Amino acid sequence: MFSQGITAMFLTGFSGLLYQILWIRVFSTLLGGTTLSISCVIAHFMLGLGLGTAWAPKLLRRSFRKEIPLYSYCEFAIVVVVCASFAILTGNTESITHWLRDFSGPSLISHFLLTGIFIFPATFLMGLSFPVISYKFSEASQHQWLYAVNCLGGAVGALLSYTVLIYYAGLGKTLALGIGLNFLAGVIFFRHKFQNFSSEKTANTPSHQMAAEGLSAKTIKIWAVCLSGLSGFFVLSLEQLWFRLASLLLGGRVYVHSLVLAVLLLSLFLGAALSPRWKDLPVRSQVSRLINLLLLAVFSVCVGFLFFNHTMGLAVDLVSPYHKSLHFVFAAALLVLAIVPGVILGLCFPLSLRLIQAGEVSALARTKSLSRAIYVNTFASVLGSLLATYVLFRYLGTVNSLKFLCAALLILALFGAVQFTQGARRGLTVIFGLVLLGFVILKPLSLNSAETVLFEAEDEFGYLSLVQLKPYPAQPDLTRWAMFNNFSSLVAPYGFDKTKVVQKNLALYPALFAKDLNNVLVVGMGYGLTTEAFVQLPVQQNITSVELLPLVLRAQSEMTFKNNDYLKDPRVINIAADGRSYVALSGKKWDVLTVNVDPYGVGTTHLMSAEFYKIVTQNLAPGGVYAQLLFGSQHSIQALINTAKQSFPYYKILPGYDYDGIIFLGKMEPFTSWDAARWDRAEKLMPSRSWDQDGLNTPNDFDIAEKVANSWIEYIRREVGVNDAIVTDDNLLIEKSRTSATDLFLNYPRDY
């Protein structure tokens, strides 16, 4: 029976993390790829698990008329609820969008309510499953193994979700796999029935050991419950830190979150799998080892501190900011800063279970104690995650947040050493802990790897910096600047003339064909060059610039290397929001809508998918024009252009960067000829340039440029292979087109 329980817990751990990744993906589409929407998903995921675990003992105390397969019923109910959740979400996007648009309260409330309706029922049932299945087993070591295998299943699910399943199978098939795993878990355990066994007695308790060792069972249980909660708080706080560090070291790809989750859960599995080896140790020895484990976790992080600054210096290439390469020091940093502490903290929770269950003599009482430990751990995890994201990072920054958490772990260890150790061991432990605490506080650390920094700050989205690049070999006298978020370059370096030209053309091209210029929307701010270009045009009402990262808005006024007078124009409105959700929820019709985002950034496929283009067509004013810069590898360019061409009945393809991308124009009505374009309107942005420095000044110049761009696209079609079926959608096909074995290390392609 235990082998069946192990199998069932692996399957449910796998499916649970699949659902979490899918919910994040779907709600990012509806609510935007903001930290708020992701936090709401994770909060309801953890709250459901916690409350379901807390309610499980009440369910087990009920008297059933006959024995029933209670665990299997929970799994079958999860299947039904998850199916209904995703069916309603994916089938009623327009209705949900209208509800969000009409909601009069803060976005925090609307996001929290919406995610809760669709996530909480399923995760509540998931929370029931672990206590219910543990009720069938009497040994604390069995509970530890169930927890360990559940973490292992979650690690595998997190690892395979983005890197394999969603890329190659899509959202629908990935969901079907998760549902199938829950159903299989229910079938496997269906023969094992439940009824009220609250009077069942066992002798599985170390309380007599505590009395013999002069320890209070009550005091130990309180300390163990506190350890359970604090370990959950620290683990989820550290998860946020590890995600920040992984983004800093490895870039901002969309599946970094899955990789971090996989590493975290695998670490917890390894720790929990080791814990049964210590089941027969005396209680005082177990407590002493827990204290030593906390000290060892902090010691591992301190080792990482020794080469932290060097690691940050390698995180970005200050000559070619788009270049990413794998360094051994990155792996070493993640090992000592994340994996080793994760394994150690993974040991703490299962080891605390035996202490928490001390003195319990029935299966129901042990399950109740187990549930208490789990929901305390879970609620503390939610609190830790939210505090780290919205408080620690914002006010302390990544480095000081890491130091703060290390200091808190040390204080917990020192308190335990004073309370539960004796003699020389107590003195040595306290001295070692104080030495580590002093090192953590005094060791200077910095995220900055550049000599000249105009702006740097941190918030829940990450670390943003505006730095001066090193000399470019081909143009050593050229001064260049770059904007990084988590050491991923957001836009092309400022200083190259082509950067200014392309951003200006994103305003020039659509202005020539738009019927009116009353309301303009720019998605993706960068250096503000496109917005600055629109200011020079006769826009009648508003030029709204939407940027996902609030710090990019703050950095605008710090760009002393350029003229920022456009920020004073009363028509300019800068908003921090997700571009996709803003377009869908604004309720406005736009005369010109432009998008300029890196197709390889976090979640930016949302802004170049067939689903997004459908939203755009619904929000363009009559005669309105959509403009987007599309660039990247040849395979990606083909997919992007195919999608855009299939989404707009009328389109034009014009030059972008030097044979590395194009500017796509889309309309719902036919384009006029170049001769009939609105040249009077765009005269302040003329003349402009095309590829190879070709001047753009007359209708004939633009006509030639369009023909050259189309010829280049035809060349790509021949090189890659004509496949008009390749499109980008919310299954991340554009990112799938770039996935390879080396891409798991987040290297950019050679032709990028």
N, C-alpha and C positions, 0 to 999 in steps of 0.2 A: 504493500500500500504506500510506503514511503517513497518508493521510486516513482509511483504515479503522481504523488504530490509534488515531487521535485520537477517532473516533466511539466505538470500543469502550471507551476509557478514560473518556469522559464518561458512558457508560451504567453502567459499573461503579462509578464514583464516586457517581452518583445512587442506585443500588440499595444500595450499602454504607451510606450515611447513612440511608436508609429503614430498613434492617435494624436499625441502631443505635437509632433512635428507637422502633421496634417492640419490640425487646428490652427497652429501658428501660421501656416501657409494660407489657409482659407481666410482667416480673419485679417491677415495682412492685405489680402485683396479687397476686403470689404471696408476695413477701418484704416488701412494704410500701414506701411511698414515702420511704424513708430515704436519707440520703446514702450509707450503707454499700452498699445494694443497687445504687444507680446507679453508685457507684465500682467495684463488682465487674464490672458490665457493661462499663464503659469500659475497665477494666484488661484484661479478656480480649479485648476488641475490639482494643486496641493491641498486647497481647502476641502475639495470633495473627498480626496483620499483621507484627510484627517477626520472629517466628520463621519464618514462611512466607517472608519476604524473605531471611532468613539461609540457609535451606535451598535456595533456588532455584538457586544456582550448582552445588550438588551434583547436582541433578536434570539441569541442562544438561550436566554433564560425562559423563553416562551415554551409552553408545553404544546407539542404537536400531537394531533390525533394518531398519527402513524409516522414511522420513520420516512424522511424525505431526503432527496439528494440536494441539500441546501446550497452547497458550493456550486454545483452544476446549474442550479436555478439562477444563481447570481451571474454566472458566465453567460447563460442564454439571455438573461435580461439585458446585459451589457450589449450583446449583439443587436437586440431589438432597438435599444435606445440610441446606439451609435448610428445604426442605419437610418433611423428617423431624423437624428440630428443633422447628418450630412445631406440627406435627401432634401430637407427643408432649406438648409443653408444654400445649397447649390441650385435649387429649383426656384428660389424666391429672392434672388439677389436684387431685382428692381424694387420689390416691395420693401425689403430691408433697407435699401438705399433711401427710399422715400421716407421711411420711419426715422432714419438717422437725420435726414435733411430737415424734417419737421420737429425734431426733438428740441425743446427750448432750453433744456438744462445744460450744465457743463459736459464736455465730451468725456470726462472721467466717468460720470454716472452712466451715460449712454453706452460707453464701451463696456463698463463693468456689468450692466444689466444684460446686454446682448450676449456677451461671452458666457455669462452665468447660465442663461436659459439653455444654451446648447451644450455646455461642457459639464456643468455641475452634476446633473443626474447620472451621467455615465461614470464620472470619477467617484461619485458617492458609492456606486455599486462596486467599483474597483477597490475602494477602501474596505468594503465588507469582506472581500475575498481572502486577504491574508489572515486576519483573525479567525475566520470561519474554518479555513483549511488547517490552521495551526491547532485548532480545538481537537482535531483528530489525532494529535501526536502529543506525547507526554513529556518528552525530554527537551530541556532547554537547548541542547546541542542540535536537535532536529529543527527547532525554530530558527536557530542561527543559519543552518544550511538552507532552509526555505528562503530566508531573507537574502542570503548570498546568491542563490540561483536566480531569484527574482531580479536582483541587480544585474547579473550577467545577461539575462534576457533583455533587460532594458538597454544595456550597453550595446548588444548586437543590433537591436532595433534602431537605436540612435545612429549607429555607425552606418547601417545599410540604408537608412531612410533617404537621405539626400544623395549620397554618393553612388547609390546603385538603383534603388527601387523607384524613386520619383523620376529620376533621369530616364530610365529605360522602360518603366512600366506605366508611368503617369500616375496621377492622383487617384483615379478610379480603381485601378488594379491594385495599387498599394493599399487602399482602404479595404478592398475585398480580401487581401491577404490578412490584414489585421483582424477582420471579422471572422475569417476562417480559423485563425489561431485561437480566438476566444471560444468559438464553438467546439473546436477539437479539445480544448482544455476541459470544457464541460462534459463532453462525451467520455473522456478518459476517467474522470472521477465520478461518473454517474452512479456506479454501483455502491458508492460509500454514502450511507444514509446518516441522517442526523436526528436526534431527539434530545430531550432535556436530561442531561446527565450531571446536574449540578451537585448531586450528593456523592459523586465518585471521588474516592480518596486515593491519594498517592503519597509517597514519601520522598518525592523528588524536591528537596529543599535544602539549602545550605545553612538554614537558620541555626542549627545546633553547632555548626562550625563557628559561626559568629560569636555565639555565647562562649564557646571554648576559647576563642581568641580574644575575648574581652571587648568585642565590638557590639555596638547597638544595631540590631537589624533595621530599626526604624531610621536611624541616622544614615546608615549605608544606603537604604532604599531612596531616601530623599536626595542624597548626593548623586546616586545613580540616575534618578529621574532628571535632576538638573544637568547631569552630563549628557543624557539623551537629548534634552532640549538644546543645550548649548552646542553640542556637536552638530545638530541639524542647522542651528543658526550659523555656525561657522562654515559648514560645508557649502550651504547655498550662497553665503556671502563670498566664500572663496571661489565658488563656481563663477560668479559674476566677475571676480578679479581674474580668474584664469581665462575667461572669455575675452576680457580686455587685453590681457597679456598675449593671448594667442592671436588676437587681431593685430596687436602691435608688431608681433614677430612674424606672422605668417600672412598678413593681409586681410582684406575685408570680404572674402568670398562668402556666398550665401550658406555654404555648408560648414563653415567654421563652427557655428553653434552646435551642429550635430556631432562634430568631432570632439568638441569640448565635453558635451554630455556623455559621449561614449567613453572618453578617457576617465571622467569622473566616476561613472557607474562601474567601469571595469576596475578602477581603484577600490571602490567600495566592495565589489565582489571579492577581490583578492584579500582584502582585510577581513571580511566576514568569513571567508573560507578558511582562514587561518585561526579564527577564534575558537572553534571546537577543540583545538589541540590543548587549550588551557582550561578545559572544563573541570578537571579534577584538582586544580590548584587550590590551596587554602584561600579563603576570602581576602585576608590581608595581603597575600601575595598578588591576587588579581587586582586589587585596588592599587597596589604599588606599581604594577606593570602598566596600568592605565595612566598613572601619573607620568611614568617614564616615556610612554608613547606620546603624550602631549608635548613633553620636552623634546623628544626626537623629531616630531613634526616641525616644531619651530626651528630646531637646529638645521634641518634640511633646507628650510627657507633661507636661513642665514647663510648657508653655503652658496645659495643662489645670489644673495646680495653681493658676494665677493666679486662676481663677474657680471653683475647686472648692467652697469654702465657700458661695459664693452659690448654686451649683447645689444643694447639699444643703439649703439653706434653702427652696428651692422644691419639694423632693421630697415634702413632706407639707403638707396644709392643717391647721393647728392649730386651726381653728374647726370645720370639717366633715371629720373624718379619713377618711371614705369617699370624699371627692371627689378625683378624679384629673384633671388636665388636662395637655395637651401644651404645653411651653414650648420656645422656640427654643434656650434655653441647654442643655436636655437633649441635643438633637441635636449642638450644638457640643461639648459635653463628651465625648460618645461618639465624635465624629469625631477629636478630638485625643488622647483617652485610649485609644482602641481601634482605630479604622479605619486611621488613618495609621501607627501603629506596626505594625499587622498587615500592611499592604502592604509596609512596609520589611523586616520580618522575613521576609515571603514571598519577598523577593528574595535573602535570605542563603543559604537552603538550595540553590536551584538554581544560584546562582553558585558555591557551594562544590563542586558536582558536577564541574565541569571541572578544578578543582584536584586533587580527590581522584583523578580518573582519569588524572592526569599520568603519563606513562611507560608506560601500558598499550598494547600493540600488537595485541591480539586482541579479538574481540567478547566472548569468554568472560571475559577478564581485565577488560574494561571493565564487564561486567555484574556481576562479582564485587565490583569497587570500588563500583559503584552500590548493590549490595545492602548492603555494609558501611555505607555512608553512611545508607541508609534505616533499617536496623535499629538503628544507634546513635541516630539521630534519634528513632525510635519508642520505644525503651526509655527514653531520656531524657525523652520526652514523658510516659510513664506515671509516671516518678519525679517529674517536675515537678508533674503534676496531683495526685498523692497527697500530696506534701509541702505544696503550697499549701493543699489542703483540710484536712488533718489536723494540720499543724504550724504553717504560717505564719499562717493565719487564727486559729487557736486561741490562739497565744502572742503574735503581733504585731498582729493585727487587719488590717482591709482597708487602711487608710492606710499603716501601716508595712510591710505586705507589698508594696504597690506601690512604696514607696520602696526596699525591700530589692532587689527585682528590677531596678529602674532602676539602682541602684548596682552590681549584678552585671554588667549590660550595659556600664556605663561602664568597669568594671575590665577586662572582656574587650577593649573597644575600646582602652583605654590600653596594655594589654599588646601588642596588635597594632601600635599606633603606635610603641612603643619598638623592637619587633623588626623591623618590615618597612618603616618609612618613614625618610626621610633629611632632613637639613638643616633649613631653616626650616619645612617642612611638619610635621616631627615636633614641633618646639617649639610651633607654633600648635595642633596637634591636642591635645597634652598639656595646654596651658593651657585650651583650651576645655572639654576633658573634666573637668578639675579644677573649673572654675567651675560646670559643671552638677552635679557631685557635691556641691559645697558647697550649691547651691540645693536639691537634693533632700533633703539631710539637715536643713537649717535651716528650710525653709519649713513654718510651722505649718498643719496641716490637721485638720479634725474632721468626723465624720459627724453630730454632734448639731445639731439645728436648733431645739431648744426651750430656753426659759429655765430651766425646772424639770425635772430628770430624777431620778427616784427610783432607777432601775436601768438600766444599759446594759452589754451584753457581746456578744461575738462567738464563734461556733463554726462548725463546718462547715455548719450550716444557714443562717447569715447573722447579721445584726446585729439584736439585739432591744433595744428600749428601752421604758421605762415613763415616760411624760411627762405633764405637766400641760397641758391644752388651754387655748386662749384663751377668753375669755368668749363664751358662746352668745348671739346677739342677742335671742332671745325670752326668755331667762332670764339676764340679765347677772350676777346675783349667784351663780349656780350654779357650784360648783367641779367640774370634770370631769377624769377621767384616762383615758388611752388606752394600749393596748399595741400596739406596732408590731413586725413582723418584716420587715426590709428595706423599711421605710416603708409596708408594707401593714397596715392595721388588722386585727388578729386577731379582735377581739370589739367589740361595741357599747361606747361610752364609759361608764365608770363614773361615776356621779353622777346620771344620770337614774333616777328611781324605777322606770321600766318595765324597765330592765336587771335590777335585783334581782328584780322580780316575775316576769319571764319565766323567769329562771334557777331561781327557787324553784319555779315551776309545773312545770318539767321533772322535779322530784322529787315534787311533790304529786300530779299527775295519775296517774302510774303506780302510786304507793303506794296509791291508793284501790282499785285493781283487781288488783294482784298477789296471788297465792295466799300467797306467803311473802316475807319480806324477809331472807333469809339471806345471799345474795351479790348485791351491786350493782356494776355496772360503769358508769363515766362516761367516755365518749370525748370528748375536747376539754375542756381544763381552764379556760382563760381566767383569770378572777379567782378561781376555786374556789368560786363561789357555789352551783352545783348540788351539789357535794360537801358544802359546808357545810350545805345544806338536808337532805341525807340523814343527816347526823350527828344531826340533831334527831329522826329517826325511829327506831323500835325495830329497827334492823338487827342481826341476831344475830351475824354473822360478820365479813365484810369489805366495805368500800366502796373499790373499786379505781378509781383515776383514771388514765387513760392519756392521755398527751400526746406528740405527735410531736416537739415541740421541747424539748430538755432545758433550755434557758434559761428556758422558761416555769416549769418546776419551781423553778429557782433564784430566780426573781423573786417567788414566792409570799410568802416571808417579808419581802420588802421593801415590800409594799403597806401602808404605814403609815396609809393613808386608810381602812382597814377593819379589822374584827376578824378575826384569823387564828388564834384559839384552836382551831379545828377541826383544824388541822394536828397538834395534840398528841393527838388522839383515837387510841387504839391500834388502832382498827378501820380507820383510813384508810391506804391504801397508794397512794403516787404512783409511777407507772412512766413512764419515757421510752421510748415504742415507737410503732410505727405501729398505729393502731386496728384496721384491717381484719385485718392479719396476727396481731395479738394475739388477737382474737376467734377466728380460725380455728385458731390453734396452742395456745391456752391449755389446751384439753381440759376446760374447766369448763362447767357449766350455770349460767346467770345467771337470778335471779328478776326482776331489773329491769336493762335495758340501755338507756342513754340516749346519744344522739349530738347534739352541738351544734357544728357547724363551718360556716364560711362556704362556700356553694356555689360561690363564685367564687375560692377560694383554690387553691393549688398542689395538684393531684391529689385534691382533696376529693370529686370525683365518685365516687371509689372507695367512699365512705361513704354514698352515696345511689343506688346502682345496684341493678338486679335481682339481679346476682351477689352483692353484699354482703348483701342481704336474705335470700337463700337461706342464706348462712352463718349469719346471725342466727337464722333459724328452727330451724336444726340445733343451736344452742347456747343456746336458751332452756329453762329448766327447766319442768316441767309447771305450767301456770298463770302462767308468766312474761309480762312485759309489755315491749314495746319502745317507747321514746319518742324522738322526734326533732323538733328545731326546723327547720322548712322555711320559707325566705323568699327574696325576690328579685323579679325582674321577673315580670309576670303570666304570660308565656309559660313561664318557668322553673318557676314555682309549679305550673302545670298539669301539666308533665311530671313534676315530682317527686311530686306527689300521685298521679297516675295510676300511677306505678311502685310506690309504697308500697301503694296499694289493691290492686293486682294481686298483690302479694307476700304479703299476710297475709289469711287468710280472714275475720278479724274485725278491725274497726278503729273508731276514733273520731277525729274532727277537732275540735280545741279551739283557742281563741284563743292567738296568740303575741304578737308586737309589734303596735302599733296599725295594723291593716289593712295589714300588710306581711309577713304570714307566719302560720303556724299551728304548733301542736304536734300531731304525729301520734302516735297510740297504736295499736300492733298486737299482736294475740294469735293464738294457734293455737286457743284455745277461746273460746266466746261470752263477751261482757262481761255482768256482772250489771247490773241497773238502778242508777240513781244512788241510789235509796233503800237498796239493799242493799250499797252500797260500804262500805269499811272506814274510817268516819269517826273511830273511836276511835284508829286508828293514826296518822292525819294531823292530829290536833288541834293539834299544836305549830306547824304551818305555816298554820293558819287564823287569821283570814280572809285570803283572797287577793283578787286583782283580775283583771278581764277587760279587754276593750277599752272605751274611753270611761269608764274609771274605775269600771265596774260592779263592785259588790262580789260576791265569791264566798264564801258562808258556809253556805248550805243546799243540799240536793240540787236544789231547784228552781232556784237560781241557776246551778248548773253545767249543768243541763239547758237553760236558756235560752241560756247562753253557747255550748253545743255547737250549738244551732240557728242562732245568729247566725253562727258560723264557717262552717257548711255553706252558709248563704245567701250569704255572701261568696264562697265557692268557686264556687257556681252562677253568681254574677255574673261572675266571671272567665271561666268557661266560655263565657258568652254574649259577653263582650268579645273574647276571643282566638279563639273558635270551638271548638266541641266536637270534640275529636280525642283519643279515648282511646287511639289507637295511639302517641301520643308518649310515650315512656318514656325514662328515663335508664339507660344501661348503660356498659360499659367501652369503648365507642366514643366516649365523651364527648359524647353528644347534648345534654346540658344545656349544655355549653360551646358546642356548635355553634349552639344557639338564640340565642346572644348575639353571634355573630361578624358583624361588618360591617366596612366599609372603615375607619371611625374606630376600631373596636375593636382594629385592629392596633396602634394607639398606646396601647392599654390604658386607655381611658377607661371609667369605669363608666357604665351606662345612666342616662338621666335619671330614670327612675322607681325607681331603686334608692336 
